[in-house]
Amino acid sequence: SGHDTYNGLAGGYGGIFIEPIIGSRLPVHVSFPILFGIGGVALVEDSGWWDHNYNYDSESDVYLVFEPSAEIEVNLTKFLRAAGYVSYRYTSDVELTGMNADVLKGWNMGMAFKLGKF
């Protein structure tokens, strides 16, 4: 039909999240979250909204994940914290046609907001 088709990745992971916090009662403190888990990733083919047969999995694989992080947290209120973090995601290699085996590994950074009774 003359429309382009492209491949993308879809998936997710879950597991155990542990977060040691140092100096949690101080206005600014650090934490070192660690994630251990397992996940799945699929190579999906998408030719757009005009094709009723879209997002078919063409291949999939399972992987293990380990992601240590370092965070700087700020107590904003008694129930709200903001954090900036950096992490590195280690995964087992994935085998998907046309993708590097280490496609899911790499550096991450971002912000998080945490609600709760601290």
N, C-alpha and C positions, 0 to 999 in steps of 0.2 A: 504494500500500500504506500510505499515511499516514505514511511515514518522511521526515524532512527530508534534503535533499541540500545539501551545501555545496561551495564551490570553495576550493581551496588551491593553493599553488605547490610544484612539485618541480623539482629541477635540480641543477646543479653547474658547476664551472669548474676549469680547470687552466691551467698556463702555466709561466713562468720566475719563480723566486724568488731574489732577490739580497739578501744581508744584510751590509752593512758594519758591523763591530763596532769601537768605539773603546775602547781600554784593556782589552782582553779578559783581561789577566793581573791586573788589579785585582779585589779582591773584589766591588765594585759598579761596573758600567760601563753604557754605553749602546750601543744598536744602532739602525739605521734600515733595517728590511726594506722591500723593494719587490716587489710582485707585478704582473706583466704577464700577461694571459691572455685566453682566450676561453671562453665558456660557453654553456649552453643552459638554458632555463627553460620549463616547461610549466604551463598552467592545468589542474588535474585536478579531476574531479568525483567526490565520494565520498558515498555514501549509507549507509555503515556496513557492519558485518560481516555483516548479515543479507541483503545483496544480493550475489549471486555475480558481478554485473557491476559491480565497483567499480574506482575509480582509472583511469578512461579519460581519456587526454589529450584535451582538447577543443580546445586551441590550444597552439602553442609558438613560441618565438622564439630567436634566437641573439644574443649580445651580447659586447662587448669589456669587459674589466675592467682597471683600474689601481688598486692599493691601496698607498699609502705608509703606513708605520707608524713609531712611535717606541716603543722599549722600554727599560725599566730592568731589567738582568739582575743576578742575584746568583749567584756561584759557591758552590754548596752543598758539593760535593765535587769531586774531580778529574774526575769523569765526569758530574756532574749540575748543571744550572743551572735557576734559576727566573726567570721574567720576568713583569712586568706591562706591558701594552701598550695603546696607543690608536692607531686607524687610521681612515682615511676611505676608503670604497669608492666609486670613480667607475665608472660603467658607461655604455655607450651606452644610449639609450632602448629599452625593450622595448614591443612592441605586443601587449597582451593585453586582451580585452574586460573592462571593469569594473575594471581596474587602472590606477593612475597610471603614466605612462611612466618615472618615476624610482623605481619601487617597490624596486629593488635597491640604490640609492645610499644612503649614510648612514654615520654614525659607528658605530664598534665599539670595544669595550674588553674586556679579559679577562686571563687568565693562561696561561702556557705553561710546560711543563717540557721541557728539552732533555737528551737523553742522548748521550754521545759522548766522544771523547778530545779534551779542550780544551787 
